Amino acid sequence: MHCLFASIYVVGEAVLIYVSAGLPWFGFHSGNSLINNIYSIQPASYFGIHGMSFIVVFVNYLIADLVVRKRWIKLLIPISVVLAYTLFGFLIYKNF
């Protein structure tokens, strides 16, 4: 369910960017929040900005769902996803 929500969001974001091409105020992606970290931006070379947006929306939705359901121990899942994503970026950076 979490992947489905994130996928729908990213497709909607891509459609908005496509439809509003040339309008500067709609040039925002959710993945832009990862730009400040050198390791977090490396997977964009494989997945593009939409892959970064997917990770941001997926992790945030997962955290929100687990907090609402009060399943605190399962917060290790989004933490693991963030660590795996960052490790993947680190490996890409070091192998370049």
SULBEL-V543271 format. One record per residue. N is the residue number from 1. RES is the residue in three letters. PHI is phi in whole degrees, -180 to 180 (999 if undefined). BURIAL is # if it has 16 or more other C-alpha atoms within 10 Angstrom, else .. D_CENTER is the distance of its C-alpha to the mean C-alpha in Angstrom with 2 decimals. Layout:
n	res	phi	burial	d_center
N	RES	PHI	BURIAL	D_CENTER
N	RES	PHI	BURIAL	D_CENTER
//
This chain:
n	res	phi	burial	d_center
1	MET	999	.	15.78
2	HIS	-66	.	12.30
3	CYS	-66	.	11.07
4	LEU	-64	.	13.40
5	PHE	-62	.	12.22
6	ALA	-65	#	8.57
7	SER	-65	#	10.35
8	ILE	-62	.	12.86
9	TYR	-63	#	10.74
10	VAL	-68	#	9.16
11	VAL	-64	.	12.79
12	GLY	-62	.	14.18
13	GLU	-65	#	12.23
14	ALA	-66	#	13.47
15	VAL	-65	.	16.89
16	LEU	-61	.	17.07
17	ILE	-66	#	16.48
18	TYR	-67	.	19.04
19	VAL	-69	.	21.52
20	SER	-100	.	21.43
21	ALA	-59	.	21.80
22	GLY	95	.	24.01
23	LEU	-97	.	23.28
24	PRO	-69	.	21.80
25	TRP	-82	.	20.59
26	PHE	-106	.	18.08
27	GLY	-87	.	16.36
28	PHE	-108	.	13.31
29	HIS	-117	.	9.68
30	SER	-65	#	7.01
31	GLY	-73	#	5.45
32	ASN	-63	.	9.02
33	SER	-69	.	8.79
34	LEU	-91	#	8.03
35	ILE	-67	.	11.15
36	ASN	-74	.	13.66
37	ASN	-108	.	13.15
38	ILE	-63	.	14.82
39	TYR	-81	#	13.35
40	SER	-74	#	9.64
41	ILE	-88	#	10.40
42	GLN	-63	#	12.51
43	PRO	-63	#	10.43
44	ALA	-64	#	10.16
45	SER	-68	.	13.83
46	TYR	-98	.	13.36
47	PHE	-107	.	10.47
48	GLY	78	.	10.54
49	ILE	-66	#	8.59
50	HIS	-71	#	7.68
51	GLY	-67	#	6.14
52	MET	-67	#	3.91
53	SER	-63	#	3.69
54	PHE	-60	#	3.87
55	ILE	-62	#	2.29
56	VAL	-62	#	2.71
57	VAL	-68	#	5.27
58	PHE	-61	#	6.31
59	VAL	-67	#	7.04
60	ASN	-66	.	8.56
61	TYR	-66	#	10.43
62	LEU	-64	#	11.62
63	ILE	-63	#	12.88
64	ALA	-62	.	14.55
65	ASP	-64	.	16.15
66	LEU	-70	#	17.49
67	VAL	-70	.	18.86
68	VAL	-64	.	20.56
69	ARG	-82	.	22.11
70	LYS	58	.	23.08
71	ARG	-105	.	22.00
72	TRP	-64	.	21.53
73	ILE	-68	.	22.00
74	LYS	-78	.	19.12
75	LEU	-66	#	16.76
76	LEU	-67	.	17.10
77	ILE	-66	.	14.77
78	PRO	-66	#	11.48
79	ILE	-64	.	13.09
80	SER	-66	.	13.78
81	VAL	-64	.	10.31
82	VAL	-64	#	9.32
83	LEU	-65	.	12.70
84	ALA	-65	.	12.49
85	TYR	-63	#	9.41
86	THR	-67	#	11.41
87	LEU	-63	.	14.56
88	PHE	-61	.	13.53
89	GLY	-64	#	12.91
90	PHE	-62	#	16.21
91	LEU	-66	.	18.02
92	ILE	-62	#	17.08
93	TYR	-63	.	18.28
94	LYS	-73	.	21.41
95	ASN	-87	.	22.34
96	PHE	-78	.	22.23
//
